[in-house]
Amino acid sequence: MKLSKAFTDTVSKFDLTGVVLAGAADVSVSLISRFRGGKPIRTDGLEKILESLDDQAFGYLLEQIASSRGFHVVLQEPPTISELVQDLDPDETAALLFALAEKVRQEGKPKSEPKVLA
């Protein structure tokens, strides 16, 4: 995944605008647009843009880049189970369901009420 694509995904997920980012990063709106469009920008501009992101948005950006290369980023605030499940591909979903079925089969029926997942 290109850094510009991860950035664009982050901007969309967190409802950020080029104007707000440009102001926070002290860069031009056109620099933000160039970066989002995959055009080359200078390192100092990139650093300013990345520093302007809050921790959640920056963490999401890093997760996008790392996961595209097969890495898993562990943040201090782990994702919810629902978020993890949403990111599974069909094979991973099938493997998870199989593992859960095996666990239930081995342990038997739960003794407590089911918990609602966030």
N, CA, C and O atoms as a GROMACS GRO file, in nm:
protein
  472
    1MET      N    1   0.085  -0.118   0.000
    1MET     CA    2   0.000   0.000   0.000
    1MET      C    3   0.089   0.123   0.000
    1MET      O    4   0.186   0.133   0.076
    2LYS      N    5   0.054   0.216  -0.086
    2LYS     CA    6   0.128   0.341  -0.089
    2LYS      C    7   0.092   0.425   0.033
    2LYS      O    8  -0.021   0.420   0.083
    3LEU      N    9   0.187   0.502   0.079
    3LEU     CA   10   0.165   0.589   0.194
    3LEU      C   11   0.051   0.688   0.166
    3LEU      O   12  -0.030   0.718   0.254
    4SER      N   13   0.045   0.737   0.043
    4SER     CA   14  -0.061   0.833   0.008
    4SER      C   15  -0.200   0.768   0.017
    4SER      O   16  -0.296   0.833   0.057
    5LYS      N   17  -0.210   0.641  -0.019
    5LYS     CA   18  -0.338   0.569  -0.009
    5LYS      C   19  -0.377   0.549   0.137
    5LYS      O   20  -0.492   0.570   0.175
    6ALA      N   21  -0.280   0.510   0.220
    6ALA     CA   22  -0.306   0.494   0.363
    6ALA      C   23  -0.349   0.628   0.424
    6ALA      O   24  -0.438   0.632   0.508
    7PHE      N   25  -0.285   0.735   0.381
    7PHE     CA   26  -0.320   0.868   0.431
    7PHE      C   27  -0.462   0.905   0.388
    7PHE      O   28  -0.541   0.955   0.469
    8THR      N   29  -0.495   0.882   0.262
    8THR     CA   30  -0.629   0.913   0.212
    8THR      C   31  -0.735   0.832   0.287
    8THR      O   32  -0.840   0.886   0.322
    9ASP      N   33  -0.708   0.704   0.311
    9ASP     CA   34  -0.801   0.621   0.389
    9ASP      C   35  -0.818   0.676   0.531
    9ASP      O   36  -0.929   0.677   0.584
   10THR      N   37  -0.709   0.722   0.590
   10THR     CA   38  -0.713   0.777   0.726
   10THR      C   39  -0.795   0.906   0.728
   10THR      O   40  -0.878   0.925   0.817
   11VAL      N   41  -0.771   0.993   0.632
   11VAL     CA   42  -0.844   1.119   0.622
   11VAL      C   43  -0.994   1.091   0.610
   11VAL      O   44  -1.076   1.157   0.675
   12SER      N   45  -1.030   0.993   0.529
   12SER     CA   46  -1.171   0.958   0.511
   12SER      C   47  -1.231   0.900   0.638
   12SER      O   48  -1.340   0.940   0.680
   13LYS      N   49  -1.160   0.807   0.700
   13LYS     CA   50  -1.212   0.740   0.821
   13LYS      C   51  -1.238   0.840   0.934
   13LYS      O   52  -1.336   0.827   1.007
   14PHE      N   53  -1.150   0.938   0.948
   14PHE     CA   54  -1.161   1.032   1.059
   14PHE      C   55  -1.226   1.165   1.018
   14PHE      O   56  -1.222   1.262   1.093
   15ASP      N   57  -1.286   1.168   0.900
   15ASP     CA   58  -1.357   1.287   0.850
   15ASP      C   59  -1.272   1.413   0.859
   15ASP      O   60  -1.319   1.518   0.902
   16LEU      N   61  -1.147   1.402   0.817
   16LEU     CA   62  -1.057   1.518   0.817
   16LEU      C   63  -1.069   1.589   0.683
   16LEU      O   64  -1.101   1.528   0.581
   17THR      N   65  -1.041   1.719   0.684
   17THR     CA   66  -1.043   1.795   0.558
   17THR      C   67  -0.903   1.847   0.530
   17THR      O   68  -0.821   1.863   0.620
   18GLY      N   69  -0.878   1.873   0.402
   18GLY     CA   70  -0.749   1.928   0.362
   18GLY      C   71  -0.721   2.061   0.428
   18GLY      O   72  -0.607   2.089   0.466
   19VAL      N   73  -0.823   2.144   0.441
   19VAL     CA   74  -0.806   2.276   0.501
   19VAL      C   75  -0.764   2.264   0.648
   19VAL      O   76  -0.672   2.331   0.693
   20VAL      N   77  -0.833   2.177   0.722
   20VAL     CA   78  -0.802   2.158   0.864
   20VAL      C   79  -0.662   2.100   0.880
   20VAL      O   80  -0.584   2.146   0.963
   21LEU      N   81  -0.630   1.998   0.800
   21LEU     CA   82  -0.497   1.937   0.807
   21LEU      C   83  -0.388   2.037   0.771
   21LEU      O   84  -0.284   2.043   0.837
   22ALA      N   85  -0.411   2.113   0.666
   22ALA     CA   86  -0.311   2.212   0.623
   22ALA      C   87  -0.286   2.314   0.734
   22ALA      O   88  -0.171   2.351   0.760
   23GLY      N   89  -0.393   2.359   0.798
   23GLY     CA   90  -0.377   2.454   0.908
   23GLY      C   91  -0.302   2.394   1.025
   23GLY      O   92  -0.213   2.459   1.081
   24ALA      N   93  -0.336   2.272   1.062
   24ALA     CA   94  -0.270   2.206   1.176
   24ALA      C   95  -0.124   2.175   1.146
   24ALA      O   96  -0.039   2.180   1.235
   25ALA      N   97  -0.094   2.143   1.020
   25ALA     CA   98   0.042   2.106   0.983
   25ALA      C   99   0.125   2.225   0.938
   25ALA      O  100   0.246   2.213   0.919
   26ASP      N  101   0.061   2.340   0.922
   26ASP     CA  102   0.129   2.460   0.871
   26ASP      C  103   0.189   2.434   0.733
   26ASP      O  104   0.304   2.468   0.706
   27VAL      N  105   0.106   2.373   0.647
   27VAL     CA  106   0.145   2.350   0.508
   27VAL      C  107   0.030   2.399   0.420
   27VAL      O  108  -0.078   2.431   0.471
   28SER      N  109   0.052   2.404   0.291
   28SER     CA  110  -0.053   2.450   0.200
   28SER      C  111  -0.154   2.338   0.175
   28SER      O  112  -0.124   2.219   0.186
   29VAL      N  113  -0.275   2.379   0.140
   29VAL     CA  114  -0.379   2.283   0.105
   29VAL      C  115  -0.336   2.206  -0.019
   29VAL      O  116  -0.367   2.087  -0.032
   30SER      N  117  -0.266   2.273  -0.110
   30SER     CA  118  -0.221   2.204  -0.231
   30SER      C  119  -0.121   2.093  -0.200
   30SER      O  120  -0.117   1.992  -0.270
   31LEU      N  121  -0.041   2.110  -0.094
   31LEU     CA  122   0.052   2.003  -0.054
   31LEU      C  123  -0.027   1.881  -0.006
   31LEU      O  124   0.006   1.768  -0.041
   32ILE      N  125  -0.131   1.905   0.073
   32ILE     CA  126  -0.217   1.796   0.119
   32ILE      C  127  -0.279   1.726  -0.002
   32ILE      O  128  -0.282   1.603  -0.009
   33SER      N  129  -0.329   1.803  -0.097
   33SER     CA  130  -0.391   1.747  -0.218
   33SER      C  131  -0.292   1.666  -0.300
   33SER      O  132  -0.324   1.558  -0.349
   34ARG      N  133  -0.171   1.719  -0.316
   34ARG     CA  134  -0.068   1.646  -0.391
   34ARG      C  135  -0.038   1.513  -0.324
   34ARG      O  136  -0.027   1.410  -0.390
   35PHE      N  137  -0.024   1.516  -0.191
   35PHE     CA  138   0.008   1.393  -0.118
   35PHE      C  139  -0.106   1.292  -0.131
   35PHE      O  140  -0.082   1.174  -0.156
   36ARG      N  141  -0.228   1.338  -0.113
   36ARG     CA  142  -0.344   1.248  -0.126
   36ARG      C  143  -0.355   1.190  -0.267
   36ARG      O  144  -0.402   1.079  -0.286
   37GLY      N  145  -0.310   1.267  -0.365
   37GLY     CA  146  -0.315   1.222  -0.504
   37GLY      C  147  -0.198   1.134  -0.544
   37GLY      O  148  -0.189   1.092  -0.660
   38GLY      N  149  -0.109   1.105  -0.450
   38GLY     CA  150   0.004   1.017  -0.480
   38GLY      C  151   0.122   1.086  -0.545
   38GLY      O  152   0.214   1.019  -0.592
   39LYS      N  153   0.120   1.218  -0.549
   39LYS     CA  154   0.232   1.293  -0.607
   39LYS      C  155   0.344   1.305  -0.504
   39LYS      O  156   0.318   1.304  -0.383
   40PRO      N  157   0.468   1.318  -0.550
   40PRO     CA  158   0.580   1.330  -0.455
   40PRO      C  159   0.574   1.462  -0.376
   40PRO      O  160   0.538   1.566  -0.431
   41ILE      N  161   0.608   1.454  -0.250
   41ILE     CA  162   0.622   1.574  -0.167
   41ILE      C  163   0.754   1.564  -0.091
   41ILE      O  164   0.812   1.456  -0.080
   42ARG      N  165   0.800   1.676  -0.039
   42ARG     CA  166   0.927   1.677   0.034
   42ARG      C  167   0.910   1.616   0.172
   42ARG      O  168   0.800   1.616   0.229
   43THR      N  169   1.020   1.567   0.225
   43THR     CA  170   1.019   1.501   0.356
   43THR      C  171   0.971   1.594   0.466
   43THR      O  172   0.896   1.552   0.553
   44ASP      N  173   1.013   1.720   0.464
   44ASP     CA  174   0.972   1.812   0.571
   44ASP      C  175   0.820   1.833   0.570
   44ASP      O  176   0.759   1.846   0.675
   45GLY      N  177   0.760   1.837   0.451
   45GLY     CA  178   0.615   1.849   0.442
   45GLY      C  179   0.545   1.724   0.494
   45GLY      O  180   0.445   1.733   0.564
   46LEU      N  181   0.600   1.608   0.460
   46LEU     CA  182   0.544   1.482   0.509
   46LEU      C  183   0.550   1.477   0.662
   46LEU      O  184   0.453   1.438   0.727
   47GLU      N  185   0.664   1.516   0.718
   47GLU     CA  186   0.677   1.515   0.864
   47GLU      C  187   0.574   1.606   0.930
   47GLU      O  188   0.514   1.568   1.030
   48LYS      N  189   0.553   1.723   0.874
   48LYS     CA  190   0.455   1.815   0.931
   48LYS      C  191   0.314   1.756   0.924
   48LYS      O  192   0.236   1.767   1.019
   49ILE      N  193   0.283   1.694   0.812
   49ILE     CA  194   0.150   1.633   0.797
   49ILE      C  195   0.130   1.522   0.899
   49ILE      O  196   0.027   1.518   0.967
   50LEU      N  197   0.228   1.433   0.911
   50LEU     CA  198   0.216   1.321   1.004
   50LEU      C  199   0.208   1.370   1.149
   50LEU      O  200   0.133   1.314   1.229
   51GLU      N  201   0.285   1.473   1.183
   51GLU     CA  202   0.283   1.527   1.319
   51GLU      C  203   0.149   1.594   1.352
   51GLU      O  204   0.112   1.604   1.469
   52SER      N  205   0.078   1.638   1.250
   52SER     CA  206  -0.050   1.706   1.275
   52SER      C  207  -0.164   1.609   1.306
   52SER      O  208  -0.268   1.649   1.358
   53LEU      N  209  -0.145   1.481   1.274
   53LEU     CA  210  -0.250   1.381   1.302
   53LEU      C  211  -0.257   1.352   1.451
   53LEU      O  212  -0.154   1.344   1.518
   54ASP      N  213  -0.378   1.335   1.503
   54ASP     CA  214  -0.389   1.295   1.643
   54ASP      C  215  -0.347   1.148   1.656
   54ASP      O  216  -0.327   1.080   1.555
   55ASP      N  217  -0.335   1.101   1.779
   55ASP     CA  218  -0.282   0.967   1.802
   55ASP      C  219  -0.366   0.858   1.736
   55ASP      O  220  -0.312   0.763   1.680
   56GLN      N  221  -0.497   0.873   1.741
   56GLN     CA  222  -0.584   0.771   1.680
   56GLN      C  223  -0.566   0.765   1.530
   56GLN      O  224  -0.552   0.657   1.473
   57ALA      N  225  -0.565   0.880   1.466
   57ALA     CA  226  -0.550   0.884   1.320
   57ALA      C  227  -0.410   0.836   1.279
   57ALA      O  228  -0.396   0.761   1.182
   58PHE      N  229  -0.308   0.877   1.353
   58PHE     CA  230  -0.171   0.834   1.322
   58PHE      C  231  -0.158   0.683   1.339
   58PHE      O  232  -0.097   0.616   1.256
   59GLY      N  233  -0.216   0.630   1.447
   59GLY     CA  234  -0.213   0.486   1.469
   59GLY      C  235  -0.283   0.411   1.358
   59GLY      O  236  -0.235   0.307   1.313
   60TYR      N  237  -0.396   0.462   1.313
   60TYR     CA  238  -0.470   0.399   1.203
   60TYR      C  239  -0.386   0.399   1.076
   60TYR      O  240  -0.381   0.299   1.005
   61LEU      N  241  -0.322   0.511   1.047
   61LEU     CA  242  -0.235   0.521   0.930
   61LEU      C  243  -0.125   0.415   0.935
   61LEU      O  244  -0.100   0.346   0.836
   62LEU      N  245  -0.060   0.403   1.050
   62LEU     CA  246   0.046   0.303   1.065
   62LEU      C  247  -0.008   0.162   1.050
   62LEU      O  248   0.057   0.076   0.990
   63GLU      N  249  -0.126   0.137   1.105
   63GLU     CA  250  -0.188   0.004   1.091
   63GLU      C  251  -0.212  -0.030   0.945
   63GLU      O  252  -0.188  -0.143   0.903
   64GLN      N  253  -0.259   0.067   0.868
   64GLN     CA  254  -0.286   0.043   0.726
   64GLN      C  255  -0.158   0.004   0.652
   64GLN      O  256  -0.158  -0.090   0.572
   65ILE      N  257  -0.052   0.075   0.680
   65ILE     CA  258   0.076   0.047   0.612
   65ILE      C  259   0.130  -0.088   0.656
   65ILE      O  260   0.170  -0.169   0.573
   66ALA      N  261   0.132  -0.112   0.786
   66ALA     CA  262   0.189  -0.237   0.839
   66ALA      C  263   0.108  -0.358   0.794
   66ALA      O  264   0.165  -0.458   0.753
   67SER      N  265  -0.024  -0.348   0.800
   67SER     CA  266  -0.107  -0.464   0.764
   67SER      C  267  -0.095  -0.498   0.616
   67SER      O  268  -0.110  -0.614   0.578
   68SER      N  269  -0.068  -0.399   0.533
   68SER     CA  270  -0.052  -0.426   0.390
   68SER      C  271   0.075  -0.505   0.362
   68SER      O  272   0.090  -0.565   0.255
   69ARG      N  273   0.167  -0.506   0.459
   69ARG     CA  274   0.292  -0.582   0.445
   69ARG      C  275   0.292  -0.707   0.531
   69ARG      O  276   0.394  -0.774   0.544
   70GLY      N  277   0.176  -0.739   0.591
   70GLY     CA  278   0.164  -0.861   0.669
   70GLY      C  279   0.202  -0.847   0.815
   70GLY      O  280   0.212  -0.948   0.886
   71PHE      N  281   0.222  -0.726   0.861
   71PHE     CA  282   0.255  -0.702   1.002
   71PHE      C  283   0.129  -0.665   1.078
   71PHE      O  284   0.030  -0.621   1.020
   72HIS      N  285   0.134  -0.684   1.209
   72HIS     CA  286   0.024  -0.643   1.296
   72HIS      C  287   0.080  -0.542   1.394
   72HIS      O  288   0.176  -0.570   1.466
   73VAL      N  289   0.021  -0.425   1.397
   73VAL     CA  290   0.063  -0.319   1.488
   73VAL      C  291  -0.016  -0.332   1.617
   73VAL      O  292  -0.139  -0.340   1.613
   74VAL      N  293   0.052  -0.334   1.730
   74VAL     CA  294  -0.016  -0.340   1.858
   74VAL      C  295  -0.014  -0.200   1.917
   74VAL      O  296   0.090  -0.148   1.955
   75LEU      N  297  -0.132  -0.140   1.924
   75LEU     CA  298  -0.146  -0.006   1.981
   75LEU      C  299  -0.182  -0.019   2.128
   75LEU      O  300  -0.226  -0.125   2.173
   76GLN      N  301  -0.163   0.087   2.204
   76GLN     CA  302  -0.198   0.083   2.345
   76GLN      C  303  -0.347   0.059   2.364
   76GLN      O  304  -0.388  -0.005   2.461
   77GLU      N  305  -0.428   0.109   2.273
   77GLU     CA  306  -0.572   0.088   2.279
   77GLU      C  307  -0.608  -0.016   2.173
   77GLU      O  308  -0.622   0.018   2.055
   78PRO      N  309  -0.622  -0.141   2.214
   78PRO     CA  310  -0.647  -0.246   2.115
   78PRO      C  311  -0.784  -0.231   2.049
   78PRO      O  312  -0.876  -0.176   2.109
   79PRO      N  313  -0.796  -0.281   1.926
   79PRO     CA  314  -0.926  -0.274   1.860
   79PRO      C  315  -1.026  -0.366   1.929
   79PRO      O  316  -0.988  -0.461   1.997
   80THR      N  317  -1.153  -0.336   1.912
   80THR     CA  318  -1.257  -0.422   1.969
   80THR      C  319  -1.263  -0.552   1.890
   80THR      O  320  -1.213  -0.560   1.778
   81ILE      N  321  -1.325  -0.651   1.947
   81ILE     CA  322  -1.341  -0.779   1.878
   81ILE      C  323  -1.419  -0.757   1.748
   81ILE      O  324  -1.386  -0.815   1.645
   82SER      N  325  -1.520  -0.674   1.754
   82SER     CA  326  -1.601  -0.647   1.634
   82SER      C  327  -1.515  -0.586   1.523
   82SER      O  328  -1.531  -0.623   1.406
   83GLU      N  329  -1.426  -0.495   1.558
   83GLU     CA  330  -1.338  -0.434   1.458
   83GLU      C  331  -1.245  -0.539   1.397
   83GLU      O  332  -1.222  -0.540   1.276
   84LEU      N  333  -1.192  -0.626   1.481
   84LEU     CA  334  -1.104  -0.732   1.431
   84LEU      C  335  -1.179  -0.824   1.335
   84LEU      O  336  -1.127  -0.861   1.230
   85VAL      N  337  -1.300  -0.862   1.373
   85VAL     CA  338  -1.379  -0.953   1.290
   85VAL      C  339  -1.413  -0.888   1.156
   85VAL      O  340  -1.411  -0.955   1.053
   86GLN      N  341  -1.444  -0.760   1.157
   86GLN     CA  342  -1.478  -0.690   1.033
   86GLN      C  343  -1.363  -0.690   0.933
   86GLN      O  344  -1.386  -0.686   0.812
   87ASP      N  345  -1.239  -0.696   0.983
   87ASP     CA  346  -1.122  -0.692   0.895
   87ASP      C  347  -1.081  -0.829   0.842
   87ASP      O  348  -0.987  -0.838   0.763
   88LEU      N  349  -1.149  -0.936   0.884
   88LEU     CA  350  -1.113  -1.070   0.839
   88LEU      C  351  -1.157  -1.095   0.695
   88LEU      O  352  -1.264  -1.052   0.653
   89ASP      N  353  -1.071  -1.166   0.621
   89ASP     CA  354  -1.114  -1.209   0.488
   89ASP      C  355  -1.195  -1.339   0.504
   89ASP      O  356  -1.200  -1.393   0.614
   90PRO      N  357  -1.258  -1.389   0.399
   90PRO     CA  358  -1.343  -1.508   0.412
   90PRO      C  359  -1.271  -1.630   0.470
   90PRO      O  360  -1.329  -1.703   0.551
   91ASP      N  361  -1.146  -1.654   0.430
   91ASP     CA  362  -1.073  -1.769   0.484
   91ASP      C  363  -1.046  -1.753   0.634
   91ASP      O  364  -1.058  -1.848   0.710
   92GLU      N  365  -1.010  -1.631   0.674
   92GLU     CA  366  -0.985  -1.605   0.816
   92GLU      C  367  -1.114  -1.617   0.897
   92GLU      O  368  -1.114  -1.667   1.010
   93THR      N  369  -1.225  -1.572   0.839
   93THR     CA  370  -1.355  -1.585   0.906
   93THR      C  371  -1.391  -1.731   0.927
   93THR      O  372  -1.437  -1.770   1.034
   94ALA      N  373  -1.369  -1.813   0.824
   94ALA     CA  374  -1.397  -1.956   0.835
   94ALA      C  375  -1.308  -2.020   0.942
   94ALA      O  376  -1.355  -2.102   1.020
   95ALA      N  377  -1.181  -1.982   0.945
   95ALA     CA  378  -1.089  -2.038   1.045
   95ALA      C  379  -1.131  -1.998   1.186
   95ALA      O  380  -1.124  -2.079   1.279
   96LEU      N  381  -1.176  -1.873   1.203
   96LEU     CA  382  -1.222  -1.827   1.333
   96LEU      C  383  -1.346  -1.904   1.377
   96LEU      O  384  -1.355  -1.949   1.491
   97LEU      N  385  -1.442  -1.920   1.287
   97LEU     CA  386  -1.563  -1.995   1.321
   97LEU      C  387  -1.530  -2.140   1.357
   97LEU      O  388  -1.589  -2.195   1.451
   98PHE      N  389  -1.438  -2.201   1.285
   98PHE     CA  390  -1.398  -2.338   1.315
   98PHE      C  391  -1.335  -2.344   1.455
   98PHE      O  392  -1.368  -2.433   1.534
   99ALA      N  393  -1.245  -2.249   1.485
   99ALA     CA  394  -1.179  -2.248   1.616
   99ALA      C  395  -1.280  -2.228   1.729
   99ALA      O  396  -1.270  -2.291   1.834
  100LEU      N  397  -1.378  -2.139   1.707
  100LEU     CA  398  -1.481  -2.116   1.809
  100LEU      C  399  -1.569  -2.240   1.827
  100LEU      O  400  -1.603  -2.276   1.939
  101ALA      N  401  -1.605  -2.305   1.717
  101ALA     CA  402  -1.686  -2.427   1.726
  101ALA      C  403  -1.611  -2.536   1.802
  101ALA      O  404  -1.670  -2.607   1.884
  102GLU      N  405  -1.482  -2.549   1.776
  102GLU     CA  406  -1.400  -2.648   1.848
  102GLU      C  407  -1.396  -2.617   1.997
  102GLU      O  408  -1.406  -2.708   2.080
  103LYS      N  409  -1.381  -2.490   2.031
  103LYS     CA  410  -1.376  -2.450   2.171
  103LYS      C  411  -1.507  -2.484   2.242
  103LYS      O  412  -1.506  -2.538   2.352
  104VAL      N  413  -1.619  -2.452   2.178
  104VAL     CA  414  -1.750  -2.483   2.237
  104VAL      C  415  -1.769  -2.634   2.249
  104VAL      O  416  -1.820  -2.683   2.350
  105ARG      N  417  -1.728  -2.707   2.146
  105ARG     CA  418  -1.741  -2.853   2.148
  105ARG      C  419  -1.662  -2.914   2.264
  105ARG      O  420  -1.710  -3.004   2.332
  106GLN      N  421  -1.540  -2.863   2.286
  106GLN     CA  422  -1.454  -2.918   2.391
  106GLN      C  423  -1.499  -2.876   2.530
  106GLN      O  424  -1.488  -2.954   2.625
  107GLU      N  425  -1.549  -2.754   2.544
  107GLU     CA  426  -1.583  -2.701   2.676
  107GLU      C  427  -1.730  -2.721   2.712
  107GLU      O  428  -1.766  -2.710   2.829
  108GLY      N  429  -1.812  -2.750   2.616
  108GLY     CA  430  -1.954  -2.767   2.644
  108GLY      C  431  -2.028  -2.635   2.642
  108GLY      O  432  -1.972  -2.530   2.612
  109LYS      N  433  -2.156  -2.644   2.675
  109LYS     CA  434  -2.243  -2.526   2.674
  109LYS      C  435  -2.199  -2.426   2.781
  109LYS      O  436  -2.169  -2.466   2.894
  110PRO      N  437  -2.195  -2.295   2.747
  110PRO     CA  438  -2.157  -2.194   2.847
  110PRO      C  439  -2.257  -2.189   2.962
  110PRO      O  440  -2.377  -2.210   2.941
  111LYS      N  441  -2.207  -2.162   3.082
  111LYS     CA  442  -2.292  -2.158   3.202
  111LYS      C  443  -2.353  -2.021   3.227
  111LYS      O  444  -2.446  -2.008   3.305
  112SER      N  445  -2.300  -1.918   3.161
  112SER     CA  446  -2.350  -1.782   3.182
  112SER      C  447  -2.419  -1.732   3.056
  112SER      O  448  -2.411  -1.793   2.949
  113GLU      N  449  -2.486  -1.618   3.071
  113GLU     CA  450  -2.553  -1.555   2.958
  113GLU      C  451  -2.447  -1.504   2.859
  113GLU      O  452  -2.338  -1.464   2.901
  114PRO      N  453  -2.478  -1.504   2.730
  114PRO     CA  454  -2.381  -1.452   2.632
  114PRO      C  455  -2.357  -1.303   2.654
  114PRO      O  456  -2.448  -1.229   2.692
  115LYS      N  457  -2.234  -1.261   2.629
  115LYS     CA  458  -2.198  -1.120   2.643
  115LYS      C  459  -2.216  -1.050   2.510
  115LYS      O  460  -2.189  -1.108   2.404
  116VAL      N  461  -2.261  -0.926   2.514
  116VAL     CA  462  -2.277  -0.847   2.394
  116VAL      C  463  -2.142  -0.786   2.361
  116VAL      O  464  -2.078  -0.724   2.446
  117LEU      N  465  -2.098  -0.805   2.237
  117LEU     CA  466  -1.970  -0.750   2.194
  117LEU      C  467  -1.990  -0.610   2.141
  117LEU      O  468  -2.088  -0.580   2.073
  118ALA      N  469  -1.894  -0.524   2.172
  118ALA     CA  470  -1.902  -0.385   2.125
  118ALA      C  471  -1.872  -0.376   1.978
  118ALA      O  472  -1.874  -0.267   1.921
   0.00000   0.00000   0.00000
